[in-house]
Amino acid sequence: MIETAKRLDGIGTYYFADKLAQIRRMNEAGDQVINLGIGSPDMLPPAAVIERLKEAVHEPEANMYQSYRSLPALRVAFADWYREHFRAKVNPETEILPLIGSKEGIMHIAMTFLGPGDQALVPDPGYPAYASATKLAGAESVYYPLEQDLNWRPDLKALARRDLSAVKIMWINYPNMPTGAQADLDFFADLIAFAKAHDILICHDNPYAFILNEKPLSILEVEGAMKHALELSSLSKCYNMAGWRVGCLAGNAEYINAVLKFKSNMDSGMFKAVQEAAVIALQQGEDWFAALNEEYAKRKEWAQKIMVLLGCEYEADTAGLFVWAEIPSFKASAEAYSEEVLAQAKVFITPGMIFGENGTKHLRISLCGDLELFKEAHRRVLAAIETNKIQLT
């Protein structure tokens, strides 16, 4: 085999790829592991979305190449969605770029704006893709801590005292993954002022806006944000369409056109039937989110009960698709504790260290799984504790 490119040096296989392989081997050996680790929605999308997909695959243009900018109807639907849910005005002609998933957008942004000698501010804890995309673009990740006593927000005053001369973009994500922390418009306004003062592009990843969140927000609601921020949105979590790969990048026309220059060299457009169905998803009203969150609230209650059994402490007032909790002080690390629970209870819970150094003492439970699965996981953990297979001292 020829030598791989230097850009892959230090880029490992995504943690969950290896962990899923381990779980698969355990299942083959008869363990029947309950996986509470991955945020892959298990419920169906809205019925009308599935029906539109079925119809659209039979239409004459369904199998043709599509526009790099996607269907005008999809861009209009995203713009209407922004106006209705976020009170943000974006021009569907020039300020919206549908994506084949928002994770694609992270890579596109990095490759468009970063290169050797550049730096990007990356949250710790945070989604690993921010650092990976930054490195693949040839730039350097500069980690900034999310402060627990600031509700998992950065200390912008402390950040301003750093040398930021090489920083071009700052990755942020609220409601935050993995912590579930929420933002408010005052914080977003502070971010935009920080970006303006230091000539930094804020890249806000916003896929969890509607999950267990009473006040969905967009950074684009803040005055001046269109000049200093880009926002990624996704249909994966809020409409149960993770495998459909539909996302959106919103921002001013110059930034959108720059990203399009890269994106148009990477794909040949999104499947038309998926675009048509996505339009229907974006037109769903508050009743859809109410029903979705009613189910997630039940699951969250049981996820919190599991954390209590494990002696972990969590914040109750969080949003998003996960429960994030601090492990007991007598446990050496979240990774070791996760492995202990997996081995003894056959329940997988994600260790927080995969999200950064500030996650080494935390565990994360995903809310993606049938309610009965959470009850069974609770039963297994309780049994393992009562038989001293999981040590709590």
C-alpha positions as CSV (number, residue, x, y, z in Angstrom):
1,M,0.0,0.0,0.0
2,I,1.3,3.5,-0.8
3,E,1.8,5.9,2.1
4,T,-1.2,7.9,3.1
5,A,-1.3,11.7,2.8
6,K,0.2,13.6,5.7
7,R,-3.2,15.2,6.3
8,L,-4.3,11.9,7.8
9,D,-1.5,11.9,10.4
10,G,-3.1,12.1,13.8
11,I,-6.6,11.5,12.4
12,G,-8.0,8.3,14.0
13,T,-11.0,6.2,13.1
14,Y,-14.1,7.8,14.6
15,Y,-14.5,6.5,18.2
16,F,-17.9,5.0,17.6
17,A,-16.7,3.0,14.6
18,D,-14.4,1.0,16.8
19,K,-16.9,0.8,19.7
20,L,-19.7,-0.4,17.5
21,A,-17.4,-3.2,16.2
22,Q,-16.7,-4.2,19.8
23,I,-20.4,-4.2,20.7
24,R,-21.1,-6.3,17.6
25,R,-18.5,-8.9,18.7
26,M,-20.1,-9.0,22.1
27,N,-23.5,-9.5,20.6
28,E,-22.3,-12.3,18.5
29,A,-21.0,-13.9,21.6
30,G,-24.5,-13.7,23.1
31,D,-24.2,-10.6,25.3
32,Q,-27.1,-8.6,23.9
33,V,-25.6,-5.2,24.7
34,I,-27.9,-2.2,25.2
35,N,-26.4,0.7,23.3
36,L,-27.2,4.1,24.9
37,G,-24.2,5.7,23.3
38,I,-25.1,7.0,19.9
39,G,-27.4,9.9,19.0
40,S,-29.1,8.2,16.0
41,P,-32.9,8.9,16.2
42,D,-34.9,5.7,16.2
43,M,-38.4,7.1,15.6
44,L,-40.0,7.7,12.2
45,P,-40.1,11.0,10.4
46,P,-43.5,12.6,9.9
47,A,-45.8,10.4,7.9
48,A,-46.4,13.1,5.3
49,V,-42.6,13.2,4.6
50,I,-42.4,9.5,3.9
51,E,-45.5,9.7,1.6
52,R,-43.9,12.6,-0.4
53,L,-40.7,10.6,-0.8
54,K,-42.7,7.7,-2.2
55,E,-44.5,10.0,-4.7
56,A,-41.4,11.9,-5.7
57,V,-39.3,8.9,-6.7
58,H,-41.7,8.3,-9.6
59,E,-41.6,11.8,-11.0
60,P,-39.8,12.3,-14.4
61,E,-36.8,14.3,-13.1
62,A,-36.2,12.2,-9.9
63,N,-33.1,10.4,-11.1
64,M,-31.4,13.3,-12.8
65,Y,-28.5,15.4,-11.5
66,Q,-29.8,18.2,-9.4
67,S,-28.7,21.8,-8.8
68,Y,-25.7,22.4,-6.6
69,R,-27.8,25.0,-4.8
70,S,-30.7,22.4,-4.5
71,L,-34.3,23.0,-5.4
72,P,-35.7,26.6,-5.1
73,A,-38.6,25.1,-3.1
74,L,-36.2,23.6,-0.5
75,R,-34.4,26.9,-0.1
76,V,-37.7,28.8,0.3
77,A,-38.8,26.2,2.8
78,F,-35.6,26.7,4.9
79,A,-36.0,30.5,4.7
80,D,-39.7,30.2,5.8
81,W,-38.6,27.8,8.6
82,Y,-36.0,30.4,9.8
83,R,-38.6,33.2,9.8
84,E,-41.3,31.1,11.6
85,H,-39.2,29.4,14.3
86,F,-36.2,31.8,14.8
87,R,-37.4,35.2,13.8
88,A,-34.5,35.4,11.4
89,K,-34.7,36.7,7.9
90,V,-32.6,34.9,5.3
91,N,-32.8,35.3,1.5
92,P,-33.6,31.9,-0.1
93,E,-31.8,32.9,-3.3
94,T,-28.5,33.9,-1.9
95,E,-28.2,33.1,1.9
96,I,-29.3,29.5,2.1
97,L,-27.3,26.5,0.9
98,P,-28.9,23.0,1.5
99,L,-26.3,20.3,2.3
100,I,-26.1,16.5,2.2
101,G,-26.1,16.6,6.0
102,S,-24.7,19.3,8.3
103,K,-21.6,17.2,9.1
104,E,-20.7,17.7,5.4
105,G,-21.0,21.4,6.0
106,I,-18.5,21.3,8.8
107,M,-15.9,19.9,6.4
108,H,-16.9,22.3,3.6
109,I,-16.5,25.3,5.9
110,A,-13.1,24.1,7.1
111,M,-11.9,23.4,3.5
112,T,-13.2,26.8,2.3
113,F,-11.8,29.1,4.9
114,L,-8.8,27.3,6.6
115,G,-5.4,26.3,5.4
116,P,-1.8,25.9,6.6
117,G,-0.9,28.6,9.1
118,D,-4.5,29.2,10.1
119,Q,-6.1,28.4,13.4
120,A,-9.7,27.5,14.5
121,L,-11.1,27.8,18.0
122,V,-12.5,24.4,19.0
123,P,-14.7,23.8,22.1
124,D,-13.7,21.4,24.8
125,P,-15.8,19.4,25.3
126,G,-17.2,19.4,21.8
127,Y,-18.1,17.4,18.7
128,P,-14.9,15.7,17.5
129,A,-15.7,16.6,13.8
130,Y,-14.7,20.2,14.4
131,A,-11.1,19.3,15.2
132,S,-10.9,16.6,12.5
133,A,-12.2,19.0,9.8
134,T,-9.8,21.7,10.9
135,K,-6.8,19.3,10.8
136,L,-7.8,17.9,7.4
137,A,-7.9,21.4,6.0
138,G,-4.3,21.8,7.1
139,A,-5.0,24.2,10.0
140,E,-4.4,24.0,13.7
141,S,-7.1,23.5,16.4
142,V,-6.8,25.8,19.3
143,Y,-9.0,24.4,22.1
144,Y,-11.0,26.7,24.4
145,P,-12.7,25.4,27.5
146,L,-16.4,25.4,28.0
147,E,-16.6,26.5,31.7
148,Q,-19.0,24.4,33.8
149,D,-19.6,27.3,36.2
150,L,-20.6,29.4,33.1
151,N,-23.2,26.9,32.1
152,W,-20.7,25.3,29.7
153,R,-20.0,28.5,27.8
154,P,-16.6,30.0,27.0
155,D,-15.1,32.8,29.0
156,L,-14.9,35.3,26.2
157,K,-12.9,37.8,28.2
158,A,-10.2,35.1,28.9
159,L,-10.3,34.2,25.2
160,A,-9.7,37.8,24.2
161,R,-6.5,37.8,26.2
162,R,-5.0,35.1,24.0
163,D,-3.1,35.6,20.8
164,L,-5.9,35.3,18.2
165,S,-4.0,36.7,15.3
166,A,-4.0,33.4,13.3
167,V,-7.6,32.4,14.3
168,K,-10.0,32.6,11.4
169,I,-13.1,30.7,12.6
170,M,-14.6,29.6,15.9
171,W,-16.7,26.5,16.2
172,I,-19.7,26.8,18.6
173,N,-22.7,24.6,19.2
174,Y,-25.9,25.4,21.3
175,P,-27.9,23.6,22.5
176,N,-24.5,22.1,23.2
177,M,-23.5,18.6,22.5
178,P,-22.5,16.8,24.7
179,T,-23.5,18.9,27.7
180,G,-27.0,19.9,26.8
181,A,-26.3,23.5,27.9
182,Q,-28.4,26.3,26.3
183,A,-27.5,29.7,25.0
184,D,-29.5,32.9,25.0
185,L,-29.6,35.9,22.7
186,D,-27.4,38.0,25.0
187,F,-24.6,35.3,24.8
188,F,-25.0,35.2,21.0
189,A,-24.7,39.0,20.9
190,D,-21.5,38.8,23.0
191,L,-20.1,36.2,20.5
192,I,-20.8,38.4,17.6
193,A,-19.1,41.4,19.3
194,F,-16.1,39.1,20.0
195,A,-16.0,38.0,16.4
196,K,-16.2,41.6,15.1
197,A,-13.4,42.7,17.5
198,H,-11.1,39.9,16.5
199,D,-12.0,39.4,12.8
200,I,-13.2,35.8,13.4
201,L,-16.0,33.9,11.6
202,I,-18.4,32.3,14.1
203,C,-19.6,28.9,12.9
204,H,-22.6,27.8,14.9
205,D,-23.7,24.2,14.6
206,N,-27.4,24.1,15.5
207,P,-28.9,20.6,15.0
208,Y,-30.5,20.2,18.5
209,A,-32.6,23.5,18.5
210,F,-36.0,21.8,18.9
211,I,-35.1,18.8,21.1
212,L,-36.4,19.3,24.7
213,N,-35.9,23.1,24.2
214,E,-38.6,25.5,25.0
215,K,-36.8,28.5,23.3
216,P,-35.2,27.5,20.0
217,L,-32.7,30.1,18.9
218,S,-30.6,31.0,16.0
219,I,-27.5,33.1,16.2
220,L,-28.7,34.8,13.0
221,E,-31.4,36.5,15.1
222,V,-28.7,38.8,16.6
223,E,-27.9,42.1,15.0
224,G,-24.7,41.9,12.9
225,A,-24.7,38.1,12.8
226,M,-25.0,37.9,9.1
227,K,-21.7,39.7,8.7
228,H,-19.8,37.6,11.3
229,A,-21.5,34.1,11.5
230,L,-22.5,31.1,9.6
231,E,-25.1,28.6,10.9
232,L,-25.5,24.9,10.2
233,S,-28.9,23.3,10.7
234,S,-30.0,19.8,10.2
235,L,-33.2,17.7,9.8
236,S,-31.4,14.7,11.4
237,K,-32.5,15.1,15.0
238,C,-35.6,17.3,14.9
239,Y,-37.4,15.4,12.2
240,N,-35.9,11.9,12.7
241,M,-34.2,12.0,9.4
242,A,-30.5,11.3,10.2
243,G,-30.0,8.8,7.4
244,W,-31.6,11.0,4.8
245,R,-28.7,13.4,5.1
246,V,-30.4,16.8,4.8
247,G,-28.9,20.0,6.3
248,C,-28.5,23.6,5.6
249,L,-25.9,26.4,5.8
250,A,-27.2,29.9,6.3
251,G,-25.2,33.1,6.2
252,N,-24.4,36.1,3.9
253,A,-24.1,35.6,0.2
254,E,-20.4,36.0,0.0
255,Y,-19.7,33.2,2.5
256,I,-22.4,31.0,0.9
257,N,-20.8,31.5,-2.6
258,A,-17.4,30.7,-1.2
259,V,-18.6,27.4,0.4
260,L,-20.5,26.6,-2.8
261,K,-17.2,26.9,-4.8
262,F,-15.8,24.0,-2.7
263,K,-19.0,22.0,-2.4
264,S,-19.7,22.0,-6.1
265,N,-16.5,20.1,-6.6
266,M,-17.4,17.5,-4.1
267,D,-20.9,16.3,-5.0
268,S,-23.5,16.4,-7.8
269,G,-26.5,17.5,-5.9
270,M,-29.0,15.9,-3.5
271,F,-31.5,13.3,-4.6
272,K,-34.5,15.2,-5.8
273,A,-37.1,13.0,-4.0
274,V,-35.3,13.6,-0.7
275,Q,-35.4,17.4,-1.3
276,E,-39.1,17.2,-2.0
277,A,-39.7,15.3,1.2
278,A,-37.5,17.7,3.2
279,V,-39.8,20.6,2.1
280,I,-42.7,18.8,3.8
281,A,-40.6,18.2,6.9
282,L,-39.8,21.8,7.3
283,Q,-43.5,22.7,7.1
284,Q,-44.4,20.7,10.2
285,G,-45.8,22.7,13.0
286,E,-45.5,22.8,16.7
287,D,-47.6,19.7,17.2
288,W,-44.8,17.6,15.6
289,F,-42.2,18.9,18.1
290,A,-44.6,18.6,21.0
291,A,-45.2,14.9,20.3
292,L,-41.5,14.3,19.7
293,N,-40.4,15.9,22.9
294,E,-43.1,14.2,24.9
295,E,-41.4,10.9,24.1
296,Y,-37.9,12.2,24.7
297,A,-38.9,13.6,28.1
298,K,-40.0,10.1,29.2
299,R,-36.7,8.7,28.0
300,K,-34.7,11.4,29.7
301,E,-36.3,10.6,33.0
302,W,-35.1,7.0,32.8
303,A,-31.6,8.1,31.5
304,Q,-31.3,10.3,34.6
305,K,-32.4,7.4,36.8
306,I,-29.5,5.4,35.4
307,M,-27.1,8.2,36.1
308,V,-28.3,8.4,39.7
309,L,-27.7,4.6,40.1
310,L,-24.2,5.1,38.9
311,G,-23.6,7.9,41.4
312,C,-23.3,10.5,38.7
313,E,-24.4,14.2,39.0
314,Y,-26.3,15.9,36.2
315,E,-27.9,19.3,35.4
316,A,-31.7,18.9,35.0
317,D,-32.3,22.0,32.9
318,T,-30.7,20.9,29.7
319,A,-31.8,20.6,26.1
320,G,-30.9,18.3,23.2
321,L,-30.6,14.5,22.8
322,F,-28.4,13.5,25.7
323,V,-27.9,13.4,29.4
324,W,-24.4,14.5,30.5
325,A,-23.3,13.7,34.0
326,E,-20.2,13.9,36.2
327,I,-18.9,10.6,37.5
328,P,-18.2,10.0,41.2
329,S,-14.9,11.4,42.5
330,F,-13.7,7.9,43.4
331,K,-13.9,6.7,39.8
332,A,-10.6,7.2,38.0
333,S,-12.0,8.1,34.6
334,A,-15.1,8.1,32.5
335,E,-13.6,5.8,30.0
336,A,-12.8,3.1,32.7
337,Y,-16.3,3.6,34.2
338,S,-17.9,3.2,30.8
339,E,-16.0,0.0,30.2
340,E,-17.0,-1.3,33.7
341,V,-20.6,-0.7,33.0
342,L,-20.4,-2.4,29.6
343,A,-18.6,-5.4,30.9
344,Q,-20.7,-5.9,34.0
345,A,-24.2,-4.7,32.9
346,K,-23.9,-5.1,29.2
347,V,-25.0,-1.5,28.8
348,F,-22.9,1.0,26.7
349,I,-22.7,4.6,27.9
350,T,-20.4,7.0,26.0
351,P,-17.4,8.2,28.0
352,G,-17.0,12.0,27.8
353,M,-13.2,11.9,27.1
354,I,-14.0,11.5,23.4
355,F,-15.3,15.1,23.4
356,G,-12.2,16.6,24.9
357,E,-10.1,16.8,28.0
358,N,-12.9,18.5,29.9
359,G,-15.0,15.4,29.4
360,T,-12.7,12.9,31.1
361,K,-14.9,12.9,34.3
362,H,-18.3,12.7,32.5
363,L,-20.6,10.1,30.9
364,R,-23.2,10.8,28.2
365,I,-26.4,8.8,27.6
366,S,-28.2,9.2,24.3
367,L,-32.0,9.4,24.3
368,C,-32.2,7.4,21.1
369,G,-33.9,4.1,22.0
370,D,-37.3,2.7,22.9
371,L,-38.5,3.5,26.4
372,E,-38.5,-0.2,27.3
373,L,-34.8,-0.3,26.4
374,F,-34.1,2.4,29.0
375,K,-36.1,0.5,31.7
376,E,-34.2,-2.7,30.9
377,A,-30.8,-0.8,31.0
378,H,-31.9,0.5,34.4
379,R,-32.7,-3.0,35.6
380,R,-29.4,-4.3,34.4
381,V,-27.3,-1.6,36.0
382,L,-29.2,-1.9,39.3
383,A,-28.6,-5.7,39.3
384,A,-24.9,-5.2,38.6
385,I,-24.7,-2.8,41.5
386,E,-26.6,-5.0,43.9
387,T,-24.3,-7.9,43.1
388,N,-21.2,-5.7,43.5
389,K,-20.2,-6.2,39.9
390,I,-20.2,-2.4,39.5
391,Q,-18.4,-0.9,42.5
392,L,-19.8,2.3,44.0
393,T,-17.2,2.8,46.7
